[in-house]
């Protein structure tokens, strides 16, 4: 332990504080004695309810039935509201998918129109080229046999181009169909999951309600048994009460 300094208290200040504390304690004791509550004077009266035991039990049964129906009504209202919200969400999703399908259909129609216009323009230019080639080709048979035939070559190229366009269009249509099928399967899977989740939640809610009702019935049965025991205990003392003359 290190060095320390011991300071002696101020005796005058200490005595003053002790006198003040003693005076306050005396004032507190005097105030308690002055404000001490007096004796309680009450008029004797009969305690307890104004209803009979049978009426009390009947009221308990009525409250139990009303609470059960109220819980059932609230549960039905909750289920209806939840189903309405889910149906509204499903309708909203369907509307979105329908709008996407309509936009896709419009896009496909515009693409088809552009392709038809392109093919018409290409056909017109091809015919114009063939007509110019026909006018510039000599009429001799030997020259026709030796030349490779520009009309057949242009037709083959045009036919190959049309075939390639047709295959490309078919491929795009097939991809769109597959995409729509995948979206439909995904939506169906999500709806099935939501339905299973709703079923599980409903079953869980039913189990919890049944457990609550069972607990309430057990409590009511215990209360009834307690009232029966209390009545059996108080019945012998009340047998001679009507004939009591004082």
C-alpha positions in Angstrom: 0.0 0.0 0.0 1.4 3.4 -0.9 1.6 6.4 1.4 -1.6 8.3 2.2 -2.7 11.3 4.2 -5.5 11.0 6.9 -7.6 14.2 7.1 -9.5 14.6 10.4 -13.2 15.7 9.9 -14.5 19.1 10.7 -16.3 18.5 14.0 -18.4 21.7 13.8 -19.7 20.8 10.3 -20.3 17.2 11.3 -22.4 18.2 14.3 -24.4 20.6 12.2 -25.2 17.9 9.6 -26.1 15.4 12.4 -28.5 17.9 13.9 -30.1 18.6 10.5 -30.5 14.9 9.8 -32.0 14.3 13.3 -34.4 17.2 12.8 -35.6 15.8 9.5 -36.1 12.3 10.9 -38.1 13.7 13.8 -40.2 15.7 11.3 -40.8 12.6 9.3 -41.9 10.6 12.3 -44.2 13.4 13.4 -45.8 13.6 9.9 -46.3 9.8 9.8 -48.1 9.9 13.2 -50.3 12.8 12.1 -51.2 11.2 8.8 -51.7 7.7 10.0 -54.8 6.2 8.5 -57.6 5.6 11.0 -59.8 2.5 11.4 -61.9 1.4 8.4 -65.6 1.2 9.0 -67.5 -0.6 6.3 -71.1 -1.7 6.2 -71.4 -5.5 5.9 -72.7 -6.5 2.6 -73.0 -9.7 0.5 -70.3 -10.2 -2.0 -70.4 -12.1 -5.3 -72.3 -11.9 -8.5 -76.0 -11.5 -9.0 -76.2 -14.5 -11.5 -76.7 -18.1 -10.7 -74.1 -20.8 -11.4 -76.2 -22.3 -14.2 -76.5 -18.9 -15.9 -72.8 -18.3 -15.5 -72.0 -21.6 -17.2 -74.5 -20.9 -19.9 -72.8 -17.5 -20.5 -69.5 -19.3 -20.7 -70.8 -21.7 -23.3 -72.2 -18.8 -25.3 -69.0 -16.9 -25.2 -67.1 -20.0 -26.3 -69.4 -20.6 -29.3 -69.3 -16.9 -30.3 -65.5 -16.8 -30.1 -65.3 -20.0 -32.2 -67.6 -18.6 -34.9 -65.8 -15.2 -34.8 -62.5 -17.0 -35.3 -64.0 -19.0 -38.2 -65.5 -15.9 -39.8 -62.2 -14.0 -39.5 -60.3 -16.9 -40.9 -62.7 -17.1 -43.9 -62.4 -13.4 -44.5 -58.6 -13.6 -44.3 -58.6 -16.5 -46.8 -61.0 -14.6 -49.2 -58.9 -11.5 -49.1 -55.7 -13.4 -49.7 -57.2 -15.3 -52.6 -58.5 -12.1 -54.1 -55.0 -10.6 -53.8 -53.4 -13.7 -55.4 -56.0 -13.7 -58.2 -55.4 -10.0 -58.8 -51.6 -10.7 -59.0 -52.2 -13.6 -61.4 -54.4 -11.5 -63.6 -51.8 -8.8 -63.6 -49.1 -11.3 -64.7 -51.4 -12.7 -67.4 -52.1 -9.2 -68.6 -48.4 -8.5 -68.8 -47.7 -11.7 -70.7 -50.6 -11.0 -73.0 -49.2 -7.5 -73.7 -45.8 -9.0 -74.4 -47.4 -11.6 -76.8 -49.3 -8.9 -78.6 -46.1 -6.8 -79.0 -44.3 -9.9 -80.3 -47.1 -10.5 -82.7 -47.0 -6.9 -84.0 -43.2 -7.2 -84.3 -43.5 -10.5 -86.2 -46.2 -8.9 -88.5 -44.0 -5.9 -89.2 -41.0 -8.2 -89.9 -43.1 -10.3 -92.3 -44.2 -7.1 -94.1 -40.7 -5.9 -94.4 -39.5 -9.3 -95.7 -42.3 -9.4 -98.2 -41.5 -5.8 -99.4 -37.8 -6.8 -99.6 -38.6 -10.0 -101.6 -40.9 -8.0 -103.9 -38.2 -5.4 -104.5 -35.6 -8.2 -105.1 -37.9 -10.0 -107.5 -38.5 -6.7 -109.4 -34.8 -6.0 -109.6 -34.0 -9.6 -110.6 -36.7 -9.5 -113.4 -35.3 -6.2 -114.6 -31.8 -7.7 -114.7 -33.0 -10.8 -116.5 -34.8 -8.6 -119.0 -31.7 -6.6 -119.7 -29.6 -9.7 -120.1 -32.2 -11.2 -122.5 -32.0 -8.1 -124.7 -28.2 -8.2 -124.7 -27.7 -11.9 -125.5 -27.1 -12.9 -129.2 -29.8 -15.1 -130.9 -27.5 -17.7 -132.4 -27.9 -21.3 -131.2 -24.2 -21.9 -130.9 -23.7 -18.9 -128.6 -26.7 -20.0 -126.5 -25.3 -23.5 -126.1 -21.8 -22.2 -125.2 -22.9 -19.6 -122.7 -23.8 -20.7 -119.2 -27.4 -19.2 -119.2 -27.6 -16.2 -117.0 -31.4 -16.7 -116.4 -30.9 -20.1 -114.7 -28.0 -18.8 -112.6 -30.0 -15.8 -111.3 -33.0 -18.0 -110.6 -30.9 -20.4 -108.6 -29.4 -17.6 -106.6 -32.9 -16.1 -106.0 -34.2 -19.6 -105.0 -31.3 -20.2 -102.6 -31.8 -16.8 -101.0 -35.5 -17.4 -100.6 -34.8 -20.8 -99.1 -32.4 -19.3 -96.7 -34.9 -16.6 -95.6 -37.6 -19.2 -95.2 -35.3 -21.3 -93.0 -34.3 -18.3 -91.0 -37.9 -17.4 -90.4 -38.8 -20.9 -89.5 -35.9 -21.0 -87.0 -37.0 -17.7 -85.4 -40.6 -18.9 -85.1 -39.5 -22.1 -83.5 -37.3 -20.2 -81.0 -40.2 -17.9 -80.2 -42.5 -20.9 -79.7 -40.0 -22.6 -77.4 -39.5 -19.3 -75.4 -43.3 -19.0 -75.0 -43.5 -22.6 -73.9 -40.7 -22.1 -71.4 -42.5 -19.1 -70.0 -45.8 -20.9 -69.8 -44.2 -23.9 -68.0 -42.4 -21.5 -65.6 -45.6 -19.7 -64.8 -47.4 -22.9 -64.3 -44.7 -24.1 -61.9 -44.8 -20.9 -59.9 -48.6 -21.1 -59.7 -48.3 -24.7 -58.5 -45.7 -23.7 -55.8 -47.9 -20.8 -54.7 -50.9 -23.1 -54.4 -48.9 -25.6 -52.4 -47.7 -22.9 -50.1 -51.3 -21.6 -49.6 -52.4 -25.2 -48.9 -49.7 -25.6 -46.3 -50.4 -22.3 -44.7 -54.1 -23.1 -44.5 -53.4 -26.5 -42.9 -51.1 -24.9 -40.4 -53.7 -22.3 -39.6 -56.3 -25.0 -39.1 -54.1 -26.9 -36.8 -53.3 -23.8 -34.7 -57.0 -23.0 -34.5 -57.8 -26.5 -33.4 -55.1 -26.5 -30.8 -56.3 -23.2 -29.4 -59.9 -24.5 -29.3 -58.7 -27.7 -27.6 -56.8 -25.7 -25.0 -59.8 -23.4 -24.4 -62.0 -26.4 -23.9 -59.5 -28.0 -21.5 -59.4 -24.7 -19.5 -63.2 -24.5 -19.5 -63.4 -28.2 -18.3 -61.0 -27.4 -15.5 -63.0 -24.4 -14.5 -66.2 -26.4 -14.5 -64.6 -29.1 -12.4 -63.3 -26.4 -9.9 -66.8 -24.9 -9.7 -68.3 -28.4 -9.1 -65.8 -29.0 -6.3 -66.4 -25.6 -4.8 -70.2 -26.2 -4.9 -69.8 -29.6 -3.3 -67.7 -28.1 -0.5 -70.1 -25.2 0.2 -73.3 -27.2 -0.1 -73.3 -28.8 3.5 -72.8 -25.4 5.2 -75.8 -23.9 3.3 -78.2 -26.7 4.0 -79.5 -25.2 7.3 -79.1 -21.6 6.3 -82.7 -21.0 5.3 -84.0 -22.3 8.7 -81.6 -20.1 10.7 -83.5 -18.0 13.1 -80.8 -16.3 15.0 
